[in-house]
Amino acid sequence: MVNRNSIKSFNLIEDYRKNNNLNKTQLAEKLGVTKGYISQILNGDFDHKISKFVDLALSFDKVPIITYKDLKKCIDDDNVK
């Protein structure tokens, strides 16, 4: 199952990349990360720290909002979808 935050991160990065006519290498340079890291995010194969998630979001002029939800409710909600 694909993590919703992974999808949001993918969309955020891909939209920014396309809107600014950047290739992956240029985007990586702008963000101060490796092209491999960008590829990992776009492939959904990453597990970054909250601090890195915040840094990435702020790079795109976005503010991540973290909320807490009851674990059982979250699992139940995921199973319904």
C-alpha positions in Angstrom: 0.0 0.0 0.0 1.3 3.5 -0.9 1.6 5.9 2.0 -0.5 9.1 1.5 2.4 11.3 2.5 4.5 9.6 -0.2 1.9 10.6 -2.8 1.6 14.1 -1.5 5.4 14.4 -1.5 5.6 13.1 -5.0 2.9 15.5 -6.2 4.5 18.5 -4.5 7.9 17.8 -5.9 6.8 16.8 -9.4 4.5 19.8 -9.7 7.2 22.2 -8.5 9.7 20.5 -10.9 7.4 20.9 -13.9 6.2 24.4 -13.0 9.8 25.6 -12.8 11.0 23.6 -15.8 13.6 21.8 -13.8 15.0 18.3 -14.5 15.8 16.1 -11.5 19.4 17.1 -11.4 18.5 20.8 -11.3 15.9 20.2 -8.7 18.3 18.3 -6.5 20.9 21.1 -6.8 18.3 23.7 -5.8 17.2 21.6 -2.8 20.8 20.7 -1.8 20.1 17.0 -2.1 21.3 14.3 -4.4 19.6 13.4 -7.7 19.3 9.9 -6.2 17.3 11.3 -3.2 14.9 13.0 -5.6 14.5 9.8 -7.5 13.8 7.9 -4.3 11.1 10.3 -3.4 9.5 10.2 -6.9 9.7 6.4 -6.8 8.0 6.3 -3.4 11.1 4.6 -2.0 12.1 6.8 0.9 11.7 7.2 4.6 12.9 10.7 5.6 12.8 12.3 9.0 10.1 14.8 9.9 12.8 17.5 9.9 13.7 16.6 6.2 10.0 16.6 5.3 9.6 20.1 6.8 12.7 21.3 5.0 11.4 20.0 1.6 8.0 21.4 2.1 9.4 24.8 3.0 11.5 24.7 -0.1 8.3 24.6 -2.1 6.7 27.4 0.0 4.4 24.9 1.7 3.9 24.3 5.4 3.3 20.7 6.5 0.6 20.3 9.1 1.0 17.3 11.4 -2.0 15.9 13.1 -2.5 13.0 15.4 -5.3 10.5 14.9 -6.3 7.5 16.9 -4.4 4.4 15.6 -7.5 2.1 15.4 -9.5 4.8 13.6 -6.7 5.3 11.1 -6.5 1.6 10.4 -10.2 1.3 10.1 -10.4 4.3 7.7 -7.6 2.9 5.6 -9.4 -0.5 5.4 -12.6 1.2 4.1 -10.8 2.8 1.2 
